[in-house]
């Protein structure tokens, strides 16, 4: 029979193993166990200063409560973890915030799963996750918060926090309570159409928001399209395609954006536009319109 005392003994044994300088353990799966607060604290103490463990799975350990996760957070920020699975636990707001404060500066972390933690409110997710996403030096590429009560307030905060984040590729928010308000914030994040410069400086890294796309595809085709573009490794081309789509593909193409350029810049801009088929229709419209527009533009400059 597995008892808490036995689990604590095992956790302490793993902690002692992790403390050894010769430790070479790379992956540790402790999912679905009876780990207590005391056992979690003991395990975490072994992570501090350990330079081998890269992948830790603590999925489905519902016996760990606030005290255990808080103690775990103190030590985990000194680890070298790259993959951490904390899904399907009983993490509450206080524990989530403590973990968020610890993980936001863990620069080795590449993948984090917080899915299925239903005791955290949407406001709690804002406090816990936004600081992680806001770190411009983060190495985090994948974060999952599926089915966890994330609402519009958290979604808007996440989108704002990702404005200067160039590493996050997957933020899986499937099966939450996000409405059009929240998805609109992500739409603006990945393709801000308010100006050419804002489109160019939009987020070109985030490629996935919902693995199923059920929540966003029906009403936010523009968001889905921008996310798909972001999956390309050629970020210069991603920015180019967004600019062409936002500013020059509609019926009322704003060709004045081009004609108003300095003459020594215009050839490079035209070459940039006509690089592939996507820009050919714009080139055609530009060729038809340019003589009259240049004439009007020249008259304005002369006046």
Secondary structure, 3 states (H helix, E strand, C coil): CCCHHHHHHHHHHHHHHHHCCCCCCCEEECCCCCCCHHHHHHHHHHHCCCCCCCEEECCCCCCCCHHHHHHHHHHHCCCCCCEEECCCCCCCHHHHHHHHHHHCCCCCCCEEECCCCCCCCHHHHHHHHHHHHHCCCCCCCEEECCCCCCCHHHHHHHHHHHHHCCCCCEEECCCCCCCHHHHHHHHHHHCCCCCHHHHHCCCCCCCECCCCCCCCCCCCHHHHHHHHHHCCCCHHHHHHHHHHHHHCCCCCCCCHHHHCCCHHHHHHHHHHHCCCHHHHHHHHHHHHHHHHHHHHHHHHHHC
